[in-house]
Amino acid sequence: MAEVEARGRVGTAMLMMLVSAILVVGIALFLKNFEAFVNAVSFYVNVPVMYVILGVVGLIAMSLWLGGCALYAGEKGHSWSLGFVLGFLAIVGLLVLLVLPPKKRVHTEAGGSEDS
């Protein structure tokens, strides 16, 4: 039961990182064609407002990425702060997280588990 629950949290972490990557790619594609977009809708859209919207979407993407990395590190038995810091390294940090071995857990007599 606990193993299925842990797999679900790892899946959630990976989903958060995937959504973040999709948002970043969307922002990049939008910025590539930004001039054509502004020329097409310049009567309807205020350009500074578009920059604010892109900034908010970027912050959401960054929050999802960092949260996903922290959650993934926590599920492998490491500190969530390690995942958070590695998240700032983007793909390199994700590769480090994927390569890190999970910490072994020692089961106690009371039925709980402790990190070793």
C-alpha positions as CSV (number, residue, x, y, z in Angstrom):
1,M,0.0,0.0,0.0
2,A,2.8,2.4,0.9
3,E,4.6,1.6,-2.3
4,V,1.6,2.4,-4.4
5,E,1.2,5.7,-2.5
6,A,4.9,6.5,-3.0
7,R,4.6,5.8,-6.8
8,G,1.7,8.2,-6.9
9,R,3.7,11.0,-5.3
10,V,6.6,10.4,-7.7
11,G,4.1,10.5,-10.6
12,T,2.8,13.8,-9.3
13,A,6.3,15.2,-9.1
14,M,7.0,14.2,-12.7
15,L,3.7,15.6,-13.8
16,M,4.5,18.9,-12.1
17,M,7.9,19.1,-13.9
18,L,6.3,18.1,-17.3
19,V,3.6,20.8,-17.0
20,S,6.4,23.3,-16.1
21,A,8.4,22.3,-19.2
22,I,5.4,22.7,-21.4
23,L,4.7,26.1,-20.1
24,V,8.3,27.2,-20.7
25,V,8.3,25.9,-24.2
26,G,5.0,27.7,-24.8
27,I,6.5,31.0,-23.6
28,A,9.5,30.5,-25.8
29,L,7.4,29.9,-28.9
30,F,5.2,32.8,-28.1
31,L,8.2,35.2,-27.6
32,K,9.6,34.0,-30.9
33,N,6.5,35.2,-32.7
34,F,5.8,38.1,-30.3
35,E,6.3,40.9,-32.9
36,A,3.9,39.4,-35.3
37,F,1.3,38.9,-32.5
38,V,1.6,42.5,-31.3
39,N,1.2,43.8,-34.9
40,A,-1.9,41.6,-35.4
41,V,-3.7,42.6,-32.1
42,S,-2.1,46.0,-31.4
43,F,-5.5,47.6,-31.3
44,Y,-6.8,45.2,-28.6
45,V,-3.8,44.3,-26.4
46,N,-1.6,46.5,-24.3
47,V,2.0,45.3,-24.7
48,P,3.1,45.9,-21.1
49,V,0.1,43.8,-20.0
50,M,1.4,40.9,-22.2
51,Y,4.8,41.1,-20.4
52,V,3.0,40.9,-17.0
53,I,1.1,37.8,-18.2
54,L,4.2,36.2,-19.5
55,G,6.0,36.9,-16.2
56,V,3.1,35.4,-14.2
57,V,3.1,32.3,-16.4
58,G,6.9,32.0,-16.0
59,L,6.6,32.2,-12.2
60,I,3.9,29.5,-12.2
61,A,6.2,27.3,-14.4
62,M,9.2,27.9,-12.1
63,S,7.1,27.1,-9.0
64,L,5.8,23.9,-10.5
65,W,9.4,22.8,-11.6
66,L,10.9,23.6,-8.1
67,G,8.0,21.9,-6.3
68,G,8.3,18.8,-8.5
69,C,12.0,18.5,-7.9
70,A,11.6,19.0,-4.2
71,L,8.8,16.4,-4.1
72,Y,10.8,13.9,-6.2
73,A,13.9,14.3,-3.9
74,G,11.7,13.8,-0.8
75,E,10.2,10.6,-2.3
76,K,13.7,9.2,-2.8
77,G,14.4,9.8,0.9
78,H,16.5,12.9,0.5
79,S,15.8,16.3,1.9
80,W,13.2,18.3,-0.1
81,S,15.6,21.3,0.1
82,L,18.1,19.3,-1.9
83,G,15.6,18.9,-4.7
84,F,14.6,22.5,-4.5
85,V,18.2,23.7,-4.9
86,L,18.9,21.1,-7.7
87,G,15.7,22.4,-9.4
88,F,17.5,25.7,-10.0
89,L,20.0,23.9,-12.2
90,A,17.2,22.9,-14.6
91,I,17.9,19.8,-16.6
92,V,21.3,19.2,-15.0
93,G,19.6,19.2,-11.6
94,L,16.9,16.8,-12.8
95,L,19.6,14.5,-14.1
96,V,21.4,14.6,-10.7
97,L,18.0,13.8,-9.0
98,L,17.4,10.8,-11.4
99,V,20.9,9.4,-10.8
100,L,20.8,9.8,-7.0
101,P,20.2,6.5,-5.3
102,P,17.2,6.3,-2.9
103,K,18.1,6.4,0.8
104,K,17.5,3.1,2.5
105,R,14.8,3.0,5.2
106,V,15.2,0.9,8.3
107,H,12.0,-0.5,9.7
108,T,11.6,-0.2,13.5
109,E,9.7,-2.5,15.8
110,A,6.9,-0.1,16.2
111,G,6.1,-0.4,12.6
112,G,7.5,3.0,11.5
113,S,10.5,3.6,9.4
114,E,13.6,5.7,9.9
115,D,16.1,7.1,7.4
116,S,19.5,5.6,7.6
